[in-house]
Amino acid sequence: MTDTKKSEHGAWSSRIAFILAATGSAVGLGNIWKFPYITGENGGGAFVIVYIFCVLLIGIPIMIAETMLGRRSQRNPVETMDLLTEEAGADKNWHYLGWMGVIAGLIILSYYSVIAGWASAYVLKAFTGSFFDADGVAIKKIFDDFVASPMQLIFWHSLFMVTTMLIVVRGINKGLEKAVQFLMPTLFVLLLLLVAYAMTTKSYNQGLYFLFVPDFSKLTSDSVLSAMGHAFFTLSLGMGAIMVYGSYLPKNISIAKTAILIAGADTVVALLASIAIFPIVFANNLEADSGPGLIFQTLPVAFGTMTGGWLMGILFFVMLTTAALTSSISLIEPAVAWLVESKGFSRQKACVWSGLTVWLLGLGTAFSFNSWSEVKFFDRSIFQLLDYLTANLMLPIGGFCIAIFAGWIMKQQHSEEELDMPNAESYQLWKILISYVAPAAVFFVFLHVIGVL
């Protein structure tokens, strides 16, 4: 590692900067859009319990491992795996793990940006009173007309991508750091305001009951896969983001403590979002299992009829857009870092090429809701295919490989040096989880899904 490389790479200015950035990466549409609707689809409380176990036993150990790999190399994910493979004397094919993370991040951002564009558009719709006194049929028509228009989806997708790139192009300290220092506190304040409102509704207790009282008869093998896949998705694991954020982390910061704090904050946000959403859903006699339309087709009905709904609608969609932005900047950063460090691009040029690639790929998702709605691959639309490919396949496979590399390939002396845990027992617990529990859990869920078990 040359001094020139280190100076190009950059670093977070403080532990809190890293925590805000990594929490911002984790907290996004996954928490506020996806977690409530998949919880609704999978019966509520039982799914929440399985999800929390996935975070504790799989998510946190792999987050610690991925952060550790990034910090040890102080490089982008591709060069990280090159350097650490050489250091461990391992097979050079581990090189592809870094590539898979970068590619997964770009694919996710391509459809993520389109959905984030919906959230941005709905801020305007809420502000102009589009939901006022509208019933379910009217709200569905607003949504259907919106997604049926390729030009509208492309406009908002483009606006969101331009905003993302304007932040990323400014670099680590002036761009990513400054953005999350403003966006994350704003997100938490908006979320707490919405929770406070939910507490005033007549169905607040019903919402809590649905979320925290388990009915295990509603769980299926697909529910378990969905919980595990979402743990990877929401914690930004296996997509290169945590690895590259870890590479900017100073050596004097505890990886394990920081990872636990980030995962805890991420889970709290997901639960708070659900606590804010489900009482509003039940109070208005809406369906909890409305799927992806829960946020865009169900909640606006409530915002259009409830007291203070105009303001709550604006705040909700501002929060959703804010959360999306904190994640989008982390999804593009691995590709930008690779172009800067490996290919000698200026940061501006790297941002333009990465952003343009994502924008073009995102057109497939935008068109999958209208012009290309009949185009199916394995009975899935382009959006559904990309979501399934990344969240349920690429991210868990990437996490599985990170666990194997950190637990079995990397020399124990090196992982002990990087983690610097307070006692041997803490390290041994992580070692057991990363070497046996996490990879075994991922492996057996996959065997069950493909019908072997």
Buried (B, 14 or more C-beta within 10 A) or exposed (E): EEEEEEEEBBBBEEBEBBBBBBBBBBBBBBBBBBBBBBBBBBBBBBBBBBBBBBBBBBBBBBBBBBBBBBBBBBBBBBBBBBBBBEEBEBEEEBBEBBBBBBBBBBBBBBBBBBBBBBBBBBBEBBBEEBBBEBEBEBBBEBBBEBBEBBEBBBBBBBBBBEBBBBBBBBBBBEBBBBBBBEBBEBBBEBBEBBBEBBBEBEBBEBBBBBBBEBEEEBBEEEBBBBBBBBBBBBBBBBBBBBBBBBBBBEEEBBBBBBBBBBBBBBBBBBBBBBBBBBBBBBBBEBEBEBEBBBBBBBBBBBBBBBEEBBBBBBBBBBBBBBBBBBBBBBBBBBBBBBBBBEEEBEBEBBBBBBBEBBBEBBBBBBBBBBEBBEEEEEEBBBBBBBBBBBBBBBBBBBBBBBBBBBBEBBEEEBBEEBBEBEEEEEBEBBBEBBBEBBBBBBEEBBEBBEEEE
